Amino acid sequence: MSPTDPSSSNSLDPSFVGKHITLFSSDATELYKADIFRVLALPSEHTIQFRYERQYVLEMFRENPSALIGREAVIFFLAGNDLQKKPEDRKLVPYPVRACTVRDSFLDKGTDQVILILDLREFVDCEIDSVTDRLRLPPHAFVGEAQLDRMRESSWIERVRSIESHFPDTVFYRIQGIMLENSVTKPSYSEAKRLSFYLLDEESEYSIECSCYDRGKGDTPLHIQCPSQDISLSNSFENGVRARLDTKRLPLTTRGLTGRAAPAEAVFFTGKSGAPSDPNRVNLYWRLVRKPWKSAAFGSLTFLAAIGLGLSQGSYKDNSGNLLSICDVLTRLFGAVLVGIAAAQLFRFFNKT
């Protein structure tokens, strides 16, 4: 893992020991596999949403989903979940992928599904204790609880390679983080929208640290679309990974805003269209904000212009028609200079043409 990755420490949090919530997403449908792809692709501390029908949630959490909030969990990819076969005939193989913490859990009464909001953490490898009650595991429970043994931190590429045979012709990528110089910008979370987003300052230079893994010829492009005119992004993966496995920092520049804030979005995909149905599509959301000093600067320059305007007002002759003293003339000239300086700085900082 990259040294800038918050999840790249050598050991797991000491609290991440003992019984854990187990969350399974299987190969039964492309939608479930897409969830695992996004679990692999999204940055640490980013959230992801999982949905489960109540019948597949362990009974103790089925009627009280809020009991899951704050629990440590491990997300597994479940291979062999062939819905054409009877449950007892399926050869289910669980692959641990990533640790997470349950941020929120509730019952959506409209769909009768349990919704989980998960804070993604480090990639992990582990084993499910062999004495675990089978009724707490698939195909009976896809949200369960188990004792996990041999827990250790893993790497992104190790987790990818453990499941890649179940994702044929897939180019894997991981957004390791949004960088401001050499520091990682942490995502914020919107309770109202139930999703993560990044706060970015206007007129600033960021970079997206991104890793790609292409098992083929390395010529499959990673597309990144930024519909907003307030952001420009240079994508060096648009012609393919080339080295098959590579990590690069992609320059991201924000432009000046006409208002105090503006939403923006980046869409990552490896298909042709990037349609919402693309299983290898990942969305990142931004909120661009005006630099805090600009309000103070606007007020200060306006005040300076008002002073200058006041000083420069009036004629250069007194009531008797005589020219003013040199001091009065210089004062009015100085006022005009202040107005010019204020106007020039306002144009520099706030002009958007």
HELIX and SHEET records of a PDB file:
HELIX    1   1 GLU A   30  ALA A   41  1                                  12    
HELIX    2   2 ARG A   54  TYR A   56  5                                   3    
HELIX    3   3 GLU A   59  ARG A   62  1                                   4    
HELIX    4   4 PRO A   65  LEU A   68  5                                   4    
HELIX    5   5 PRO A   87  ASP A   89  5                                   3    
HELIX    6   6 ARG A  134  ARG A  136  5                                   3    
HELIX    7   7 TRP A  156  ILE A  163  1                                   8    
HELIX    8   8 GLU A  164  HIS A  166  5                                   3    
HELIX    9   9 TRP A  293  SER A  312  1                                  20    
HELIX   10  10 ILE A  326  PHE A  350  1                                  25    
SHEET    1   A 6 THR A  47  GLU A  53  0                                        
SHEET    2   A 6 GLN A 113  ILE A 128 -1                                        
SHEET    3   A 6 VAL A  93  ASP A 108 -1                                        
SHEET    4   A 6 GLU A  72  ALA A  79 -1                                        
SHEET    5   A 6 LYS A  19  SER A  26  1                                        
SHEET    6   A 6 VAL A 143  GLU A 153 -1                                        
SHEET    1   B 5 SER A 183  THR A 185  0                                        
SHEET    2   B 5 PHE A 172  LEU A 180 -1                                        
SHEET    3   B 5 GLU A 205  TYR A 213 -1                                        
SHEET    4   B 5 LEU A 245  THR A 254 -1                                        
SHEET    5   B 5 ILE A 231  LEU A 233 -1                                        
SHEET    1   C 5 SER A 188  SER A 190  0                                        
SHEET    2   C 5 LEU A 195  ASP A 201 -1                                        
SHEET    3   C 5 VAL A 282  VAL A 289  1                                        
SHEET    4   C 5 ALA A 261  PHE A 269 -1                                        
SHEET    5   C 5 HIS A 223  GLN A 225 -1                                        
END                                                                             
